[in-house]
Amino acid sequence: MGTRLFRRILLTNDDGFDAPGLATLTDIAASLSDDVWIVAPSRDQSGISHALSLHDPLRIHQHGPKKFAVNGTPGDCVAIAARQILRDAPPSLVLSGINRGANLGVETVFSGTVGAAMTAMLLGLPAFALSQAFNKTDPVPWETAAALAPDVIRSLACFDLPQAACLNINFPACPIESAKPLRFTRQGRGLLRDISVVTREDVRHQPYHWLHFQRDHDNDVPGTETHAISENHVSVTPLSFGRTNEMVLDWLEQRCGEPIE
């Protein structure tokens, strides 16, 4: 298989245009294509999920050849890139990330990294969301994703998926030599347990508030992405828009006596 596998790659993220994860992803993409474009948020958009800016104008600022910052969300960036900047020749692959921290379980619902990939999927573009796990006491091991991602992306690009899905890829928080092969996984519960509110007071004695994710370190059952990452595997989870809880739907139908049309 040739080194330059993709005709054109679009990069975006939710950590912002100047984030180190995007710089790492740029080097990775350069090993896969001779035509790499960056359209990323001007500032950090972590936690913005799939949001689109429907009530505010979007402005595009060019920072060099094929490099653009947008004053919007990761989803905005994908839409602007696919339908405006690259409208005459859309990308053959969208890569979102590399996120600073894993995107696992329930947390993928809030992730702008995953949101960008899901927006690309909505627009009919193949898309991967990439995240690098890390331990808070250690530096983020960007070199792990940098070393592993090219082969992971090449191997996944060989698949003609039977249904539309974006692939959520997480790299383990370990040195390269300790990383294990990829596993195809389910979303699972993940680490997110609650959202707390931290209240403080500014210099004028007015209160302000921060939202804070509360996580634990309990591993999910085998077969989930959290469990795979805990064992130093690369996890790959196919995600789609469907969120119907089939068990609860069946429960409701049984108690109402009529199927939901």
Salt bridges, closest charged atoms under 4 A:
ASP34 OD1 - ARG4 NE 2.69
ASP35 OD2 - ARG8 NE 2.66
ASP35 OD1 - LYS66 NZ 2.77
GLU107 OE2 - ARG215 NH2 2.36
ASP151 OD1 - ARG154 NH1 2.95
GLU201 OE1 - HIS205 ND1 3.07
ASP216 OD2 - ARG193 NE 2.70
ASP220 OD1 - ARG189 NE 3.77
GLU231 OE1 - ARG183 NH1 3.14
GLU231 OE2 - HIS227 NE2 3.76
